[in-house]
Amino acid sequence: MNDQRITYKDAGVDIAAGNSFVNMIKPLVKSTFRPEVMTDLGGFGGLFSLNTSKYKNPVLVSGTDGVGTKLKIAFLADKHDTVGIDLVAMCVNDIIVQGAEPLFFLDYLATGHLLPEKAADIVKGIAEGCRQAGCALIGGETAEMPGFYQDGEYDIAGFTVGVADRDSIIDGSGIAVGNRLIGIASSGLHSNGYSLARKLVFERLGLSIDDTFPGTTHSVAEELLRPTRIYVRSILNLLKDFTINGIAHITGGGLLENIPRILPKGCCASIRLSSWQRPQLFDILRDAGNVELEEMYRTFNMGIGMVLAVAEHDAEDMIDRLHGLGEQAWVIGQITPCSAGSESTKLVES
């Protein structure tokens, strides 16, 4: 028997590195706090005091997501300070579609070997995403799991809780024939379709991470790591003065799979493909793999990150408001009658 003493660090888990990481991120976490936060970093659970006087009948709305294989781009580029924005965006954009204001956020970071500086970069992005969304980062978990992940790799997941008044929840039930569909621009690929995008970029186009992306002055890393846009503040602003009948977050499945999720029976969506400015990125990817148009619209957001179903008489005023808030937006289609067995979302070339 070997009598040599062995420690947790010898097994691959460095508690001192973990403590160093916590000290690094304390200012980042505190920068996201709202008045309702009751606990500091380091407790077993995060406490958040809900101000129920602001709501007639408050309903909590929760969401969870990850970043997916976009992380592979971060690994290749060794750049980790933006994927946290993606993580927050994928969660808070999901709950804002129901009209819920995000209140707080928690993250989970798992890696084979904890490097405090790299982990702090990840949390830097998470904190920035929380500030953009107006929610507090009140807790999380960092797991060092030697032998479970390849060297230099990690995974992250996020969890958010928001609140909406029961009578103000947006569930798509108010969508009616004649409603206009407003598309709000994405900032690029966001965090979906990266398994196909990586194959097209690195195999079909033969590019490396530091090469210039075709048609741009940006590197492949810069183009593919562009953070997901967070729409929370803009949509909350719209809801102060306008009624939104339905909202679809255009994530995995693209326009073709996500818009049908909010359509009531008897309603279809007709999307005019010429109605918005599609980023060149998507045409380059399509040409690289000779990808069918429908496959593109089922995989990528194609330049539209959110779709709002609104009354016709409100559409132009809402677009003006969105432009004033720094968003690009267009009327990209409308709600049409839908018969049994027909496609619920139709792409119209004209």
C-alpha positions as CSV (number, residue, x, y, z in Angstrom):
1,M,0.0,0.0,0.0
2,N,1.3,3.5,-0.8
3,D,1.3,5.6,2.4
4,Q,2.0,8.9,0.6
5,R,-0.5,11.5,1.7
6,I,-2.8,12.8,-1.0
7,T,-4.9,15.9,-1.1
8,Y,-8.0,17.1,-2.9
9,K,-5.7,19.3,-5.0
10,D,-3.7,16.3,-6.0
11,A,-6.9,14.8,-7.2
12,G,-7.5,17.9,-9.4
13,V,-9.7,20.2,-7.3
14,D,-8.0,23.4,-6.0
15,I,-10.1,24.9,-3.2
16,A,-7.7,27.9,-3.0
17,A,-8.2,28.7,-6.7
18,G,-12.0,28.5,-6.1
19,N,-11.7,31.0,-3.2
20,S,-9.5,33.3,-5.4
21,F,-12.2,33.2,-8.1
22,V,-15.0,34.1,-5.7
23,N,-13.0,37.2,-4.5
24,M,-12.4,38.2,-8.2
25,I,-16.1,38.2,-9.1
26,K,-17.5,39.8,-6.0
27,P,-17.5,43.4,-7.5
28,L,-18.9,42.0,-10.8
29,V,-21.8,40.4,-9.0
30,K,-22.6,43.4,-6.8
31,S,-22.7,45.6,-9.8
32,T,-25.9,43.8,-10.8
33,F,-27.7,44.0,-7.5
34,R,-31.2,45.5,-7.3
35,P,-32.7,46.9,-4.1
36,E,-34.7,43.7,-3.6
37,V,-31.5,41.6,-3.1
38,M,-31.1,40.5,0.5
39,T,-28.0,38.4,0.5
40,D,-24.3,38.8,-0.4
41,L,-22.2,36.4,-2.5
42,G,-21.2,33.2,-0.7
43,G,-24.3,32.1,1.0
44,F,-26.1,28.8,0.5
45,G,-29.0,30.4,-1.2
46,G,-29.8,33.8,-2.7
47,L,-32.7,35.8,-1.1
48,F,-34.8,38.3,-3.2
49,S,-37.7,40.2,-1.7
50,L,-40.5,40.6,-4.2
51,N,-42.3,43.9,-3.9
52,T,-45.8,42.6,-4.3
53,S,-47.3,46.1,-4.0
54,K,-46.2,46.7,-7.6
55,Y,-48.5,44.0,-8.9
56,K,-52.2,43.2,-8.6
57,N,-51.7,39.5,-9.0
58,P,-48.0,38.6,-9.4
59,V,-47.0,35.5,-11.3
60,L,-43.4,34.2,-11.3
61,V,-42.0,33.2,-14.7
62,S,-38.9,31.1,-15.0
63,G,-36.5,30.1,-17.7
64,T,-33.3,28.2,-18.2
65,D,-30.8,27.7,-21.1
66,G,-27.2,27.3,-22.1
67,V,-25.0,28.6,-24.8
68,G,-24.5,25.4,-26.8
69,T,-21.6,24.8,-29.2
70,K,-20.9,28.5,-29.5
71,L,-18.6,27.7,-26.6
72,K,-16.4,25.9,-29.1
73,I,-15.7,29.2,-30.8
74,A,-14.8,30.7,-27.4
75,F,-12.4,27.8,-26.8
76,L,-10.7,28.2,-30.2
77,A,-10.4,32.0,-29.8
78,D,-9.5,31.8,-26.1
79,K,-12.0,34.6,-25.5
80,H,-14.4,34.1,-22.7
81,D,-15.8,37.5,-21.7
82,T,-18.9,37.6,-24.0
83,V,-20.4,34.1,-23.7
84,G,-21.9,35.1,-20.4
85,I,-24.0,37.8,-22.2
86,D,-25.3,35.0,-24.5
87,L,-26.2,32.9,-21.4
88,V,-28.2,35.7,-19.8
89,A,-29.8,36.6,-23.2
90,M,-31.0,33.1,-23.9
91,C,-32.8,33.0,-20.6
92,V,-34.2,36.5,-20.2
93,N,-35.3,36.8,-23.8
94,D,-37.4,33.6,-23.3
95,I,-39.4,35.1,-20.4
96,I,-39.8,38.6,-21.7
97,V,-42.0,37.0,-24.5
98,Q,-44.6,36.5,-21.8
99,G,-44.3,40.1,-20.6
100,A,-42.2,39.1,-17.5
101,E,-39.6,41.5,-16.1
102,P,-36.5,39.4,-15.2
103,L,-35.8,39.8,-11.5
104,F,-32.8,37.7,-10.8
105,F,-30.4,35.2,-12.4
106,L,-28.2,32.3,-11.3
107,D,-25.4,30.6,-13.3
108,Y,-23.8,27.2,-13.3
109,L,-20.2,26.9,-14.5
110,A,-18.5,23.4,-14.8
111,T,-15.0,22.8,-15.8
112,G,-12.3,20.2,-15.6
113,H,-9.7,22.5,-14.1
114,L,-10.6,25.9,-12.6
115,L,-8.6,28.8,-13.9
116,P,-9.7,31.8,-11.8
117,E,-8.9,34.5,-14.4
118,K,-10.8,32.6,-17.2
119,A,-13.7,31.9,-14.9
120,A,-13.8,35.6,-13.9
121,D,-14.0,36.6,-17.6
122,I,-17.0,34.3,-18.0
123,V,-18.7,35.9,-15.0
124,K,-17.8,39.4,-16.3
125,G,-20.0,38.6,-19.3
126,I,-22.8,37.2,-17.2
127,A,-22.8,40.4,-15.1
128,E,-22.9,42.5,-18.2
129,G,-25.8,40.5,-19.5
130,C,-27.6,41.0,-16.2
131,R,-27.0,44.7,-16.2
132,Q,-28.4,44.9,-19.8
133,A,-31.5,43.0,-18.7
134,G,-31.9,44.8,-15.4
135,C,-31.8,41.6,-13.3
136,A,-29.6,40.7,-10.3
137,L,-27.0,38.0,-10.3
138,I,-27.8,36.6,-6.9
139,G,-26.0,33.2,-6.9
140,G,-24.5,30.4,-8.9
141,E,-22.4,27.3,-8.7
142,T,-18.8,26.6,-9.9
143,A,-18.0,22.9,-10.2
144,E,-14.4,21.7,-10.8
145,M,-14.7,18.2,-12.2
146,P,-11.3,16.8,-13.2
147,G,-11.4,14.2,-15.9
148,F,-14.9,15.2,-17.0
149,Y,-14.1,17.9,-19.5
150,Q,-11.2,18.3,-21.9
151,D,-8.4,20.7,-20.9
152,G,-9.5,24.3,-21.4
153,E,-13.1,23.5,-21.9
154,Y,-16.2,24.2,-19.7
155,D,-20.0,24.4,-19.9
156,I,-22.3,27.0,-18.6
157,A,-26.0,27.1,-17.8
158,G,-28.3,29.9,-16.6
159,F,-31.5,30.2,-14.7
160,T,-33.7,33.3,-14.4
161,V,-36.9,34.2,-12.6
162,G,-39.2,37.1,-13.5
163,V,-42.6,38.5,-12.7
164,A,-45.7,39.5,-14.6
165,D,-49.2,40.5,-13.6
166,R,-51.6,37.6,-14.3
167,D,-53.9,39.9,-16.3
168,S,-51.0,41.2,-18.4
169,I,-49.3,37.9,-19.4
170,I,-48.7,37.6,-23.1
171,D,-49.7,34.2,-24.3
172,G,-50.7,34.6,-27.9
173,S,-54.4,34.3,-27.3
174,G,-55.0,37.8,-28.4
175,I,-53.4,37.2,-31.9
176,A,-56.0,37.8,-34.6
177,V,-56.1,37.7,-38.4
178,G,-54.8,41.0,-39.8
179,N,-52.3,41.5,-37.0
180,R,-48.9,42.8,-38.3
181,L,-45.7,41.0,-37.4
182,I,-42.8,43.2,-36.3
183,G,-39.4,41.7,-36.6
184,I,-36.6,43.1,-34.4
185,A,-33.1,42.7,-35.7
186,S,-30.7,40.1,-34.3
187,S,-27.1,40.9,-33.7
188,G,-25.9,37.9,-35.7
189,L,-26.2,34.2,-35.1
190,H,-27.1,34.7,-31.4
191,S,-26.6,31.3,-29.8
192,N,-28.3,28.9,-32.2
193,G,-27.3,26.8,-35.2
194,Y,-23.6,26.7,-34.3
195,S,-23.2,23.0,-35.1
196,L,-24.1,23.8,-38.7
197,A,-22.3,27.2,-38.7
198,R,-19.0,25.7,-37.5
199,K,-19.2,23.0,-40.2
200,L,-19.8,25.6,-42.9
201,V,-17.1,28.0,-41.7
202,F,-14.3,25.6,-40.8
203,E,-14.9,22.7,-43.2
204,R,-16.6,24.2,-46.3
205,L,-15.0,27.7,-46.3
206,G,-11.8,26.3,-44.8
207,L,-11.3,29.3,-42.5
208,S,-9.4,29.4,-39.2
209,I,-10.5,31.3,-36.1
210,D,-8.2,34.2,-36.8
211,D,-9.0,34.6,-40.5
212,T,-11.0,37.5,-41.8
213,F,-14.6,36.5,-42.2
214,P,-15.7,37.0,-45.9
215,G,-17.3,40.3,-46.7
216,T,-16.2,41.9,-43.4
217,T,-13.2,43.4,-41.7
218,H,-13.8,41.2,-38.7
219,S,-12.1,38.0,-37.8
220,V,-14.0,34.7,-37.7
221,A,-13.8,34.9,-33.9
222,E,-15.3,38.4,-33.8
223,E,-18.1,37.5,-36.2
224,L,-19.1,34.2,-34.5
225,L,-18.7,35.5,-30.9
226,R,-20.9,38.5,-31.4
227,P,-23.1,38.5,-28.3
228,T,-26.8,37.7,-28.4
229,R,-28.9,40.9,-28.3
230,I,-31.0,41.3,-25.1
231,Y,-34.5,42.8,-25.8
232,V,-35.8,43.1,-22.3
233,R,-35.6,46.9,-21.8
234,S,-37.0,47.6,-25.3
235,I,-40.0,45.3,-24.9
236,L,-40.8,46.5,-21.4
237,N,-40.7,50.1,-22.8
238,L,-43.2,49.1,-25.5
239,L,-45.5,47.5,-23.0
240,K,-45.9,50.8,-21.1
241,D,-47.9,52.3,-24.0
242,F,-48.8,49.5,-26.4
243,T,-50.6,46.1,-26.4
244,I,-48.5,43.2,-27.8
245,N,-50.7,40.2,-28.6
246,G,-47.8,37.7,-28.9
247,I,-44.0,37.5,-28.9
248,A,-41.8,34.8,-30.3
249,H,-38.1,34.6,-29.4
250,I,-36.3,33.3,-32.6
251,T,-33.9,30.7,-31.2
252,G,-33.3,27.1,-32.3
253,G,-35.8,26.3,-35.0
254,G,-35.7,29.8,-36.5
255,L,-38.7,31.6,-37.8
256,L,-40.4,28.5,-39.0
257,E,-40.4,26.7,-35.7
258,N,-40.7,29.5,-33.2
259,I,-43.6,31.6,-34.6
260,P,-46.0,28.7,-34.6
261,R,-45.5,28.3,-30.8
262,I,-47.5,31.5,-30.2
263,L,-50.2,31.2,-32.9
264,P,-53.8,30.4,-31.8
265,K,-56.0,28.0,-33.7
266,G,-57.1,29.4,-37.1
267,C,-54.1,31.7,-37.5
268,C,-51.1,31.4,-39.8
269,A,-48.1,33.7,-40.2
270,S,-47.1,35.0,-43.6
271,I,-43.5,36.2,-43.7
272,R,-42.2,38.5,-46.5
273,L,-38.5,37.7,-47.0
274,S,-37.8,41.0,-48.7
275,S,-39.1,43.1,-45.9
276,W,-35.9,43.3,-43.8
277,Q,-32.2,43.7,-44.2
278,R,-30.8,40.2,-43.9
279,P,-27.1,40.3,-42.7
280,Q,-24.6,39.1,-45.3
281,L,-23.4,36.5,-42.8
282,F,-26.4,34.3,-43.5
283,D,-26.0,34.4,-47.3
284,I,-22.3,33.5,-47.0
285,L,-23.2,30.5,-44.8
286,R,-25.9,29.4,-47.2
287,D,-23.7,29.6,-50.3
288,A,-20.9,27.7,-48.5
289,G,-23.0,24.6,-48.0
290,N,-25.6,25.0,-50.7
291,V,-28.1,25.0,-47.9
292,E,-31.8,25.0,-48.9
293,L,-33.6,28.2,-48.0
294,E,-36.1,26.4,-45.8
295,E,-33.3,24.7,-43.9
296,M,-31.7,28.1,-43.3
297,Y,-35.0,29.5,-41.9
298,R,-35.4,26.4,-39.7
299,T,-31.9,26.6,-38.3
300,F,-30.9,30.3,-38.0
301,N,-32.6,33.5,-37.0
302,M,-31.8,35.0,-40.4
303,G,-31.4,38.5,-38.9
304,I,-34.6,38.5,-36.8
305,G,-34.2,38.0,-33.0
306,M,-37.8,38.7,-31.9
307,V,-41.2,38.8,-33.6
308,L,-44.1,40.8,-32.2
309,A,-47.7,40.3,-33.2
310,V,-49.5,43.6,-32.9
311,A,-52.6,45.4,-34.1
312,E,-52.2,47.0,-37.6
313,H,-52.9,50.5,-36.3
314,D,-50.1,50.2,-33.7
315,A,-47.4,48.8,-36.0
316,E,-45.7,51.9,-37.3
317,D,-45.8,53.8,-34.0
318,M,-44.2,50.8,-32.3
319,I,-41.5,50.6,-35.0
320,D,-40.8,54.3,-34.5
321,R,-40.5,53.7,-30.7
322,L,-38.1,50.7,-31.3
323,H,-35.9,52.8,-33.6
324,G,-35.7,55.4,-30.8
325,L,-34.6,52.7,-28.4
326,G,-31.7,51.8,-30.7
327,E,-33.4,48.7,-32.3
328,Q,-33.7,48.0,-36.0
329,A,-37.3,46.8,-36.7
330,W,-39.5,46.2,-39.7
331,V,-43.0,44.9,-40.5
332,I,-42.1,41.5,-41.8
333,G,-45.5,40.0,-42.4
334,Q,-49.0,39.5,-41.0
335,I,-51.4,37.0,-39.5
336,T,-53.6,35.3,-42.1
337,P,-56.5,32.7,-41.8
338,C,-55.3,29.2,-41.4
339,S,-57.1,26.1,-42.6
340,A,-56.5,22.6,-41.2
341,G,-53.4,20.9,-42.5
342,S,-51.8,24.0,-43.9
343,E,-48.3,25.3,-42.9
344,S,-48.6,27.6,-40.0
345,T,-45.7,29.8,-41.1
346,K,-45.3,30.6,-44.8
347,L,-42.2,32.3,-46.4
348,V,-43.2,34.6,-49.2
349,E,-40.4,35.7,-51.6
350,S,-42.0,39.0,-52.7
